[in-house]
Amino acid sequence: MESIKQVFQVDRNEIAYLRVIFESYDGMAVVRTLDPRKALIEIQVAPGCLNMVHELVEDLIKREEIKLILQL
């Protein structure tokens, strides 16, 4: 199985925070910045972790009011 890549537009000021949050779940996902001006990040999700990542994204949006907009 390969990792799944998802691209999100976020608030530029949140990029470093989001990287720390996602990567603190050891082996679940890796975050990289695709375009710092547009504040686009790519989350590379480890096999079998997609549901956990979606739950974390939903939690970040609801509880911390962080803007995470999935780019199709």
PDB file with SEQRES, HELIX, SHEET and CRYST1 records, atoms N, CA, C and O in Angstrom:
SEQRES   1 A   72  MET GLU SER ILE LYS GLN VAL PHE GLN VAL ASP ARG ASN          
SEQRES   2 A   72  GLU ILE ALA TYR LEU ARG VAL ILE PHE GLU SER TYR ASP          
SEQRES   3 A   72  GLY MET ALA VAL VAL ARG THR LEU ASP PRO ARG LYS ALA          
SEQRES   4 A   72  LEU ILE GLU ILE GLN VAL ALA PRO GLY CYS LEU ASN MET          
SEQRES   5 A   72  VAL HIS GLU LEU VAL GLU ASP LEU ILE LYS ARG GLU GLU          
SEQRES   6 A   72  ILE LYS LEU ILE LEU GLN LEU                                  
HELIX    1 AA1 ARG A   12  GLU A   14  5                                   3    
HELIX    2 AA2 ILE A   15  SER A   24  1                                  10    
HELIX    3 AA3 LEU A   50  ARG A   63  1                                  14    
SHEET    1 AA1 4 ALA A  29  ASP A  35  0                                        
SHEET    2 AA1 4 LEU A  40  VAL A  45 -1                                        
SHEET    3 AA1 4 ILE A   4  VAL A  10 -1                                        
SHEET    4 AA1 4 LEU A  68  GLN A  71 -1                                        
CRYST1    1.000    1.000    1.000  90.00  90.00  90.00 P 1           1          
ATOM      1  N   MET A   1       0.829  -1.191   0.000  1.00  0.00           N  
ATOM      2  CA  MET A   1       0.000   0.000   0.000  1.00  0.00           C  
ATOM      3  C   MET A   1       0.869   1.249   0.000  1.00  0.00           C  
ATOM      4  O   MET A   1       1.933   1.283   0.619  1.00  0.00           O  
ATOM      5  N   GLU A   2       0.410   2.250  -0.689  1.00  0.00           N  
ATOM      6  CA  GLU A   2       1.121   3.525  -0.725  1.00  0.00           C  
ATOM      7  C   GLU A   2       0.399   4.552   0.141  1.00  0.00           C  
ATOM      8  O   GLU A   2      -0.775   4.397   0.478  1.00  0.00           O  
ATOM      9  N   SER A   3       1.127   5.591   0.486  1.00  0.00           N  
ATOM     10  CA  SER A   3       0.507   6.673   1.243  1.00  0.00           C  
ATOM     11  C   SER A   3      -0.475   7.417   0.353  1.00  0.00           C  
ATOM     12  O   SER A   3      -0.351   7.424  -0.871  1.00  0.00           O  
ATOM     13  N   ILE A   4      -1.447   8.037   0.993  1.00  0.00           N  
ATOM     14  CA  ILE A   4      -2.454   8.829   0.298  1.00  0.00           C  
ATOM     15  C   ILE A   4      -2.102  10.290   0.523  1.00  0.00           C  
ATOM     16  O   ILE A   4      -1.819  10.702   1.648  1.00  0.00           O  
ATOM     17  N   LYS A   5      -2.121  11.062  -0.540  1.00  0.00           N  
ATOM     18  CA  LYS A   5      -1.779  12.478  -0.436  1.00  0.00           C  
ATOM     19  C   LYS A   5      -3.040  13.319  -0.553  1.00  0.00           C  
ATOM     20  O   LYS A   5      -3.841  13.139  -1.471  1.00  0.00           O  
ATOM     21  N   GLN A   6      -3.205  14.238   0.388  1.00  0.00           N  
ATOM     22  CA  GLN A   6      -4.319  15.171   0.351  1.00  0.00           C  
ATOM     23  C   GLN A   6      -3.770  16.578   0.508  1.00  0.00           C  
ATOM     24  O   GLN A   6      -2.872  16.826   1.312  1.00  0.00           O  
ATOM     25  N   VAL A   7      -4.329  17.496  -0.276  1.00  0.00           N  
ATOM     26  CA  VAL A   7      -3.878  18.886  -0.258  1.00  0.00           C  
ATOM     27  C   VAL A   7      -4.955  19.746   0.397  1.00  0.00           C  
ATOM     28  O   VAL A   7      -6.142  19.624   0.094  1.00  0.00           O  
ATOM     29  N   PHE A   8      -4.514  20.613   1.297  1.00  0.00           N  
ATOM     30  CA  PHE A   8      -5.415  21.514   2.012  1.00  0.00           C  
ATOM     31  C   PHE A   8      -4.907  22.944   1.899  1.00  0.00           C  
ATOM     32  O   PHE A   8      -3.702  23.195   1.882  1.00  0.00           O  
ATOM     33  N   GLN A   9      -5.851  23.873   1.824  1.00  0.00           N  
ATOM     34  CA  GLN A   9      -5.505  25.280   1.981  1.00  0.00           C  
ATOM     35  C   GLN A   9      -5.769  25.612   3.438  1.00  0.00           C  
ATOM     36  O   GLN A   9      -6.807  25.255   3.996  1.00  0.00           O  
ATOM     37  N   VAL A  10      -4.818  26.296   4.041  1.00  0.00           N  
ATOM     38  CA  VAL A  10      -4.895  26.621   5.466  1.00  0.00           C  
ATOM     39  C   VAL A  10      -4.532  28.081   5.663  1.00  0.00           C  
ATOM     40  O   VAL A  10      -4.139  28.765   4.718  1.00  0.00           O  
ATOM     41  N   ASP A  11      -4.663  28.548   6.873  1.00  0.00           N  
ATOM     42  CA  ASP A  11      -4.166  29.870   7.227  1.00  0.00           C  
ATOM     43  C   ASP A  11      -2.638  29.770   7.291  1.00  0.00           C  
ATOM     44  O   ASP A  11      -2.108  28.877   7.951  1.00  0.00           O  
ATOM     45  N   ARG A  12      -1.948  30.648   6.634  1.00  0.00           N  
ATOM     46  CA  ARG A  12      -0.481  30.600   6.567  1.00  0.00           C  
ATOM     47  C   ARG A  12       0.159  30.539   7.948  1.00  0.00           C  
ATOM     48  O   ARG A  12       1.187  29.886   8.130  1.00  0.00           O  
ATOM     49  N   ASN A  13      -0.440  31.211   8.914  1.00  0.00           N  
ATOM     50  CA  ASN A  13       0.106  31.229  10.273  1.00  0.00           C  
ATOM     51  C   ASN A  13      -0.035  29.893  10.991  1.00  0.00           C  
ATOM     52  O   ASN A  13       0.577  29.691  12.040  1.00  0.00           O  
ATOM     53  N   GLU A  14      -0.829  28.984  10.448  1.00  0.00           N  
ATOM     54  CA  GLU A  14      -1.083  27.697  11.087  1.00  0.00           C  
ATOM     55  C   GLU A  14      -0.211  26.558  10.532  1.00  0.00           C  
ATOM     56  O   GLU A  14      -0.258  25.446  11.058  1.00  0.00           O  
ATOM     57  N   ILE A  15       0.568  26.809   9.497  1.00  0.00           N  
ATOM     58  CA  ILE A  15       1.314  25.733   8.840  1.00  0.00           C  
ATOM     59  C   ILE A  15       2.239  25.001   9.812  1.00  0.00           C  
ATOM     60  O   ILE A  15       2.198  23.773   9.880  1.00  0.00           O  
ATOM     61  N   ALA A  16       3.049  25.705  10.546  1.00  0.00           N  
ATOM     62  CA  ALA A  16       3.994  25.057  11.470  1.00  0.00           C  
ATOM     63  C   ALA A  16       3.246  24.292  12.555  1.00  0.00           C  
ATOM     64  O   ALA A  16       3.633  23.178  12.908  1.00  0.00           O  
ATOM     65  N   TYR A  17       2.182  24.879  13.084  1.00  0.00           N  
ATOM     66  CA  TYR A  17       1.389  24.210  14.118  1.00  0.00           C  
ATOM     67  C   TYR A  17       0.798  22.908  13.588  1.00  0.00           C  
ATOM     68  O   TYR A  17       0.863  21.876  14.256  1.00  0.00           O  
ATOM     69  N   LEU A  18       0.222  22.956  12.387  1.00  0.00           N  
ATOM     70  CA  LEU A  18      -0.381  21.758  11.808  1.00  0.00           C  
ATOM     71  C   LEU A  18       0.663  20.669  11.569  1.00  0.00           C  
ATOM     72  O   LEU A  18       0.392  19.487  11.778  1.00  0.00           O  
ATOM     73  N   ARG A  19       1.837  21.066  11.136  1.00  0.00           N  
ATOM     74  CA  ARG A  19       2.917  20.092  10.931  1.00  0.00           C  
ATOM     75  C   ARG A  19       3.233  19.376  12.243  1.00  0.00           C  
ATOM     76  O   ARG A  19       3.349  18.151  12.271  1.00  0.00           O  
ATOM     77  N   VAL A  20       3.370  20.129  13.311  1.00  0.00           N  
ATOM     78  CA  VAL A  20       3.678  19.537  14.619  1.00  0.00           C  
ATOM     79  C   VAL A  20       2.550  18.610  15.069  1.00  0.00           C  
ATOM     80  O   VAL A  20       2.812  17.504  15.543  1.00  0.00           O  
ATOM     81  N   ILE A  21       1.304  19.047  14.927  1.00  0.00           N  
ATOM     82  CA  ILE A  21       0.168  18.235  15.360  1.00  0.00           C  
ATOM     83  C   ILE A  21       0.124  16.911  14.608  1.00  0.00           C  
ATOM     84  O   ILE A  21       0.066  15.851  15.231  1.00  0.00           O  
ATOM     85  N   PHE A  22       0.150  16.956  13.287  1.00  0.00           N  
ATOM     86  CA  PHE A  22       0.042  15.718  12.506  1.00  0.00           C  
ATOM     87  C   PHE A  22       1.233  14.804  12.733  1.00  0.00           C  
ATOM     88  O   PHE A  22       1.069  13.590  12.855  1.00  0.00           O  
ATOM     89  N   GLU A  23       2.415  15.366  12.791  1.00  0.00           N  
ATOM     90  CA  GLU A  23       3.598  14.528  12.925  1.00  0.00           C  
ATOM     91  C   GLU A  23       3.809  14.043  14.361  1.00  0.00           C  
ATOM     92  O   GLU A  23       4.644  13.170  14.597  1.00  0.00           O  
ATOM     93  N   SER A  24       3.063  14.597  15.324  1.00  0.00           N  
ATOM     94  CA  SER A  24       3.159  14.105  16.696  1.00  0.00           C  
ATOM     95  C   SER A  24       2.485  12.737  16.835  1.00  0.00           C  
ATOM     96  O   SER A  24       2.778  11.994  17.772  1.00  0.00           O  
ATOM     97  N   TYR A  25       1.589  12.405  15.913  1.00  0.00           N  
ATOM     98  CA  TYR A  25       1.000  11.070  15.860  1.00  0.00           C  
ATOM     99  C   TYR A  25       1.959  10.203  15.049  1.00  0.00           C  
ATOM    100  O   TYR A  25       1.825  10.077  13.832  1.00  0.00           O  
ATOM    101  N   ASP A  26       2.906   9.621  15.729  1.00  0.00           N  
ATOM    102  CA  ASP A  26       4.033   8.922  15.115  1.00  0.00           C  
ATOM    103  C   ASP A  26       3.602   7.953  14.013  1.00  0.00           C  
ATOM    104  O   ASP A  26       2.886   6.983  14.263  1.00  0.00           O  
ATOM    105  N   GLY A  27       4.047   8.234  12.809  1.00  0.00           N  
ATOM    106  CA  GLY A  27       3.810   7.355  11.678  1.00  0.00           C  
ATOM    107  C   GLY A  27       2.474   7.511  10.991  1.00  0.00           C  
ATOM    108  O   GLY A  27       2.214   6.821  10.006  1.00  0.00           O  
ATOM    109  N   MET A  28       1.608   8.402  11.478  1.00  0.00           N  
ATOM    110  CA  MET A  28       0.283   8.559  10.893  1.00  0.00           C  
ATOM    111  C   MET A  28       0.311   9.389   9.608  1.00  0.00           C  
ATOM    112  O   MET A  28      -0.326   9.030   8.617  1.00  0.00           O  
ATOM    113  N   ALA A  29       1.051  10.498   9.631  1.00  0.00           N  
ATOM    114  CA  ALA A  29       1.060  11.401   8.479  1.00  0.00           C  
ATOM    115  C   ALA A  29       2.287  12.301   8.517  1.00  0.00           C  
ATOM    116  O   ALA A  29       2.884  12.547   9.565  1.00  0.00           O  
ATOM    117  N   VAL A  30       2.633  12.777   7.335  1.00  0.00           N  
ATOM    118  CA  VAL A  30       3.721  13.744   7.190  1.00  0.00           C  
ATOM    119  C   VAL A  30       3.150  14.950   6.454  1.00  0.00           C  
ATOM    120  O   VAL A  30       2.391  14.799   5.497  1.00  0.00           O  
ATOM    121  N   VAL A  31       3.514  16.135   6.902  1.00  0.00           N  
ATOM    122  CA  VAL A  31       3.006  17.369   6.299  1.00  0.00           C  
ATOM    123  C   VAL A  31       4.152  18.092   5.608  1.00  0.00           C  
ATOM    124  O   VAL A  31       5.247  18.223   6.155  1.00  0.00           O  
ATOM    125  N   ARG A  32       3.878  18.558   4.395  1.00  0.00           N  
ATOM    126  CA  ARG A  32       4.864  19.411   3.716  1.00  0.00           C  
ATOM    127  C   ARG A  32       4.132  20.580   3.082  1.00  0.00           C  
ATOM    128  O   ARG A  32       2.969  20.475   2.693  1.00  0.00           O  
ATOM    129  N   THR A  33       4.830  21.677   2.989  1.00  0.00           N  
ATOM    130  CA  THR A  33       4.266  22.894   2.409  1.00  0.00           C  
ATOM    131  C   THR A  33       4.480  22.860   0.906  1.00  0.00           C  
ATOM    132  O   THR A  33       5.611  22.740   0.436  1.00  0.00           O  
ATOM    133  N   LEU A  34       3.398  22.965   0.156  1.00  0.00           N  
ATOM    134  CA  LEU A  34       3.483  22.994  -1.304  1.00  0.00           C  
ATOM    135  C   LEU A  34       3.683  24.413  -1.822  1.00  0.00           C  
ATOM    136  O   LEU A  34       4.486  24.647  -2.725  1.00  0.00           O  
ATOM    137  N   ASP A  35       2.942  25.363  -1.241  1.00  0.00           N  
ATOM    138  CA  ASP A  35       3.011  26.753  -1.673  1.00  0.00           C  
ATOM    139  C   ASP A  35       2.784  27.652  -0.466  1.00  0.00           C  
ATOM    140  O   ASP A  35       1.647  27.815  -0.022  1.00  0.00           O  
ATOM    141  N   PRO A  36       3.849  28.237   0.071  1.00  0.00           N  
ATOM    142  CA  PRO A  36       3.685  29.067   1.270  1.00  0.00           C  
ATOM    143  C   PRO A  36       2.855  30.327   1.028  1.00  0.00           C  
ATOM    144  O   PRO A  36       2.184  30.799   1.946  1.00  0.00           O  
ATOM    145  N   ARG A  37       2.885  30.872  -0.164  1.00  0.00           N  
ATOM    146  CA  ARG A  37       2.094  32.080  -0.443  1.00  0.00           C  
ATOM    147  C   ARG A  37       0.605  31.790  -0.437  1.00  0.00           C  
ATOM    148  O   ARG A  37      -0.187  32.556   0.113  1.00  0.00           O  
ATOM    149  N   LYS A  38       0.228  30.670  -1.056  1.00  0.00           N  
ATOM    150  CA  LYS A  38      -1.182  30.274  -1.096  1.00  0.00           C  
ATOM    151  C   LYS A  38      -1.572  29.472   0.140  1.00  0.00           C  
ATOM    152  O   LYS A  38      -2.743  29.142   0.330  1.00  0.00           O  
ATOM    153  N   ALA A  39      -0.599  29.164   0.967  1.00  0.00           N  
ATOM    154  CA  ALA A  39      -0.801  28.374   2.192  1.00  0.00           C  
ATOM    155  C   ALA A  39      -1.392  27.008   1.877  1.00  0.00           C  
ATOM    156  O   ALA A  39      -2.368  26.578   2.491  1.00  0.00           O  
ATOM    157  N   LEU A  40      -0.783  26.338   0.909  1.00  0.00           N  
ATOM    158  CA  LEU A  40      -1.195  24.978   0.553  1.00  0.00           C  
ATOM    159  C   LEU A  40      -0.244  23.984   1.194  1.00  0.00           C  
ATOM    160  O   LEU A  40       0.975  24.085   1.060  1.00  0.00           O  
ATOM    161  N   ILE A  41      -0.833  23.013   1.896  1.00  0.00           N  
ATOM    162  CA  ILE A  41      -0.030  21.951   2.480  1.00  0.00           C  
ATOM    163  C   ILE A  41      -0.489  20.617   1.912  1.00  0.00           C  
ATOM    164  O   ILE A  41      -1.639  20.454   1.505  1.00  0.00           O  
ATOM    165  N   GLU A  42       0.427  19.680   1.896  1.00  0.00           N  
ATOM    166  CA  GLU A  42       0.105  18.319   1.491  1.00  0.00           C  
ATOM    167  C   GLU A  42       0.279  17.428   2.707  1.00  0.00           C  
ATOM    168  O   GLU A  42       1.310  17.468   3.379  1.00  0.00           O  
ATOM    169  N   ILE A  43      -0.730  16.631   2.981  1.00  0.00           N  
ATOM    170  CA  ILE A  43      -0.644  15.660   4.062  1.00  0.00           C  
ATOM    171  C   ILE A  43      -0.507  14.295   3.424  1.00  0.00           C  
ATOM    172  O   ILE A  43      -1.396  13.840   2.704  1.00  0.00           O  
ATOM    173  N   GLN A  44       0.608  13.650   3.691  1.00  0.00           N  
ATOM    174  CA  GLN A  44       0.850  12.299   3.182  1.00  0.00           C  
ATOM    175  C   GLN A  44       0.434  11.341   4.285  1.00  0.00           C  
ATOM    176  O   GLN A  44       1.084  11.250   5.327  1.00  0.00           O  
ATOM    177  N   VAL A  45      -0.649  10.635   4.045  1.00  0.00           N  
ATOM    178  CA  VAL A  45      -1.258   9.774   5.053  1.00  0.00           C  
ATOM    179  C   VAL A  45      -0.731   8.355   4.903  1.00  0.00           C  
ATOM    180  O   VAL A  45      -0.743   7.791   3.809  1.00  0.00           O  
ATOM    181  N   ALA A  46      -0.272   7.786   6.004  1.00  0.00           N  
ATOM    182  CA  ALA A  46       0.234   6.414   5.991  1.00  0.00           C  
ATOM    183  C   ALA A  46      -0.910   5.435   5.707  1.00  0.00           C  
ATOM    184  O   ALA A  46      -2.062   5.704   6.047  1.00  0.00           O  
ATOM    185  N   PRO A  47      -0.586   4.309   5.087  1.00  0.00           N  
ATOM    186  CA  PRO A  47      -1.623   3.297   4.816  1.00  0.00           C  
ATOM    187  C   PRO A  47      -2.370   2.912   6.091  1.00  0.00           C  
ATOM    188  O   PRO A  47      -1.768   2.667   7.136  1.00  0.00           O  
ATOM    189  N   GLY A  48      -3.691   2.867   5.976  1.00  0.00           N  
ATOM    190  CA  GLY A  48      -4.529   2.489   7.101  1.00  0.00           C  
ATOM    191  C   GLY A  48      -4.848   3.607   8.076  1.00  0.00           C  
ATOM    192  O   GLY A  48      -5.534   3.373   9.071  1.00  0.00           O  
ATOM    193  N   CYS A  49      -4.373   4.807   7.818  1.00  0.00           N  
ATOM    194  CA  CYS A  49      -4.562   5.920   8.767  1.00  0.00           C  
ATOM    195  C   CYS A  49      -5.503   7.002   8.257  1.00  0.00           C  
ATOM    196  O   CYS A  49      -5.665   8.031   8.913  1.00  0.00           O  
ATOM    197  N   LEU A  50      -6.122   6.792   7.112  1.00  0.00           N  
ATOM    198  CA  LEU A  50      -6.950   7.847   6.516  1.00  0.00           C  
ATOM    199  C   LEU A  50      -8.104   8.254   7.429  1.00  0.00           C  
ATOM    200  O   LEU A  50      -8.374   9.446   7.576  1.00  0.00           O  
ATOM    201  N   ASN A  51      -8.787   7.293   8.044  1.00  0.00           N  
ATOM    202  CA  ASN A  51      -9.905   7.646   8.939  1.00  0.00           C  
ATOM    203  C   ASN A  51      -9.425   8.468  10.127  1.00  0.00           C  
ATOM    204  O   ASN A  51     -10.089   9.422  10.530  1.00  0.00           O  
ATOM    205  N   MET A  52      -8.282   8.106  10.686  1.00  0.00           N  
ATOM    206  CA  MET A  52      -7.745   8.862  11.827  1.00  0.00           C  
ATOM    207  C   MET A  52      -7.402  10.288  11.424  1.00  0.00           C  
ATOM    208  O   MET A  52      -7.641  11.225  12.186  1.00  0.00           O  
ATOM    209  N   VAL A  53      -6.844  10.457  10.234  1.00  0.00           N  
ATOM    210  CA  VAL A  53      -6.502  11.796   9.752  1.00  0.00           C  
ATOM    211  C   VAL A  53      -7.772  12.607   9.550  1.00  0.00           C  
ATOM    212  O   VAL A  53      -7.823  13.778   9.928  1.00  0.00           O  
ATOM    213  N   HIS A  54      -8.793  12.004   8.963  1.00  0.00           N  
ATOM    214  CA  HIS A  54     -10.058  12.729   8.762  1.00  0.00           C  
ATOM    215  C   HIS A  54     -10.670  13.140  10.097  1.00  0.00           C  
ATOM    216  O   HIS A  54     -11.197  14.245  10.221  1.00  0.00           O  
ATOM    217  N   GLU A  55     -10.605  12.262  11.094  1.00  0.00           N  
ATOM    218  CA  GLU A  55     -11.118  12.606  12.420  1.00  0.00           C  
ATOM    219  C   GLU A  55     -10.325  13.758  13.029  1.00  0.00           C  
ATOM    220  O   GLU A  55     -10.904  14.652  13.647  1.00  0.00           O  
ATOM    221  N   LEU A  56      -9.015  13.743  12.860  1.00  0.00           N  
ATOM    222  CA  LEU A  56      -8.180  14.824  13.384  1.00  0.00           C  
ATOM    223  C   LEU A  56      -8.495  16.139  12.680  1.00  0.00           C  
ATOM    224  O   LEU A  56      -8.596  17.181  13.328  1.00  0.00           O  
ATOM    225  N   VAL A  57      -8.648  16.098  11.366  1.00  0.00           N  
ATOM    226  CA  VAL A  57      -8.990  17.304  10.603  1.00  0.00           C  
ATOM    227  C   VAL A  57     -10.319  17.875  11.099  1.00  0.00           C  
ATOM    228  O   VAL A  57     -10.425  19.075  11.352  1.00  0.00           O  
ATOM    229  N   GLU A  58     -11.333  17.015  11.239  1.00  0.00           N  
ATOM    230  CA  GLU A  58     -12.638  17.474  11.717  1.00  0.00           C  
ATOM    231  C   GLU A  58     -12.528  18.087  13.114  1.00  0.00           C  
ATOM    232  O   GLU A  58     -13.154  19.108  13.402  1.00  0.00           O  
ATOM    233  N   ASP A  59     -11.737  17.465  13.970  1.00  0.00           N  
ATOM    234  CA  ASP A  59     -11.553  17.973  15.323  1.00  0.00           C  
ATOM    235  C   ASP A  59     -10.860  19.338  15.326  1.00  0.00           C  
ATOM    236  O   ASP A  59     -11.246  20.234  16.076  1.00  0.00           O  
ATOM    237  N   LEU A  60      -9.840  19.488  14.487  1.00  0.00           N  
ATOM    238  CA  LEU A  60      -9.133  20.759  14.395  1.00  0.00           C  
ATOM    239  C   LEU A  60     -10.054  21.871  13.892  1.00  0.00           C  
ATOM    240  O   LEU A  60      -9.965  23.012  14.344  1.00  0.00           O  
ATOM    241  N   ILE A  61     -10.928  21.533  12.968  1.00  0.00           N  
ATOM    242  CA  ILE A  61     -11.868  22.523  12.424  1.00  0.00           C  
ATOM    243  C   ILE A  61     -12.894  22.913  13.482  1.00  0.00           C  
ATOM    244  O   ILE A  61     -13.161  24.098  13.677  1.00  0.00           O  
ATOM    245  N   LYS A  62     -13.468  21.930  14.162  1.00  0.00           N  
ATOM    246  CA  LYS A  62     -14.540  22.201  15.120  1.00  0.00           C  
ATOM    247  C   LYS A  62     -14.031  22.785  16.430  1.00  0.00           C  
ATOM    248  O   LYS A  62     -14.540  23.805  16.893  1.00  0.00           O  
ATOM    249  N   ARG A  63     -13.038  22.152  17.027  1.00  0.00           N  
ATOM    250  CA  ARG A  63     -12.617  22.557  18.376  1.00  0.00           C  
ATOM    251  C   ARG A  63     -11.650  23.732  18.380  1.00  0.00           C  
ATOM    252  O   ARG A  63     -11.697  24.585  19.267  1.00  0.00           O  
ATOM    253  N   GLU A  64     -10.772  23.771  17.382  1.00  0.00           N  
ATOM    254  CA  GLU A  64      -9.762  24.836  17.379  1.00  0.00           C  
ATOM    255  C   GLU A  64     -10.040  25.895  16.319  1.00  0.00           C  
ATOM    256  O   GLU A  64      -9.301  26.872  16.197  1.00  0.00           O  
ATOM    257  N   GLU A  65     -11.110  25.695  15.555  1.00  0.00           N  
ATOM    258  CA  GLU A  65     -11.529  26.639  14.518  1.00  0.00           C  
ATOM    259  C   GLU A  65     -10.405  26.956  13.533  1.00  0.00           C  
ATOM    260  O   GLU A  65     -10.222  28.100  13.119  1.00  0.00           O  
ATOM    261  N   ILE A  66      -9.662  25.918  13.171  1.00  0.00           N  
ATOM    262  CA  ILE A  66      -8.590  26.051  12.182  1.00  0.00           C  
ATOM    263  C   ILE A  66      -9.176  25.822  10.805  1.00  0.00           C  
ATOM    264  O   ILE A  66      -9.970  24.904  10.602  1.00  0.00           O  
ATOM    265  N   LYS A  67      -8.784  26.657   9.865  1.00  0.00           N  
ATOM    266  CA  LYS A  67      -9.252  26.537   8.500  1.00  0.00           C  
ATOM    267  C   LYS A  67      -8.437  25.457   7.792  1.00  0.00           C  
ATOM    268  O   LYS A  67      -7.228  25.595   7.610  1.00  0.00           O  
ATOM    269  N   LEU A  68      -9.107  24.395   7.403  1.00  0.00           N  
ATOM    270  CA  LEU A  68      -8.497  23.329   6.614  1.00  0.00           C  
ATOM    271  C   LEU A  68      -9.453  23.023   5.474  1.00  0.00           C  
ATOM    272  O   LEU A  68     -10.473  22.364   5.676  1.00  0.00           O  
ATOM    273  N   ILE A  69      -9.134  23.493   4.288  1.00  0.00           N  
ATOM    274  CA  ILE A  69     -10.031  23.327   3.143  1.00  0.00           C  
ATOM    275  C   ILE A  69      -9.393  22.337   2.175  1.00  0.00           C  
ATOM    276  O   ILE A  69      -8.343  22.609   1.592  1.00  0.00           O  
ATOM    277  N   LEU A  70     -10.045  21.181   2.012  1.00  0.00           N  
ATOM    278  CA  LEU A  70      -9.532  20.152   1.114  1.00  0.00           C  
ATOM    279  C   LEU A  70      -9.586  20.651  -0.319  1.00  0.00           C  
ATOM    280  O   LEU A  70     -10.615  21.149  -0.774  1.00  0.00           O  
ATOM    281  N   GLN A  71      -8.476  20.514  -1.024  1.00  0.00           N  
ATOM    282  CA  GLN A  71      -8.390  20.935  -2.423  1.00  0.00           C  
ATOM    283  C   GLN A  71      -8.565  19.704  -3.302  1.00  0.00           C  
ATOM    284  O   GLN A  71      -7.858  18.711  -3.134  1.00  0.00           O  
ATOM    285  N   LEU A  72      -9.486  19.767  -4.219  1.00  0.00           N  
ATOM    286  CA  LEU A  72      -9.747  18.621  -5.092  1.00  0.00           C  
ATOM    287  C   LEU A  72      -8.949  18.676  -6.356  1.00  0.00           C  
ATOM    288  O   LEU A  72      -9.059  17.781  -7.195  1.00  0.00           O  
TER     289      LEU A  72                                                      
END                                                                             
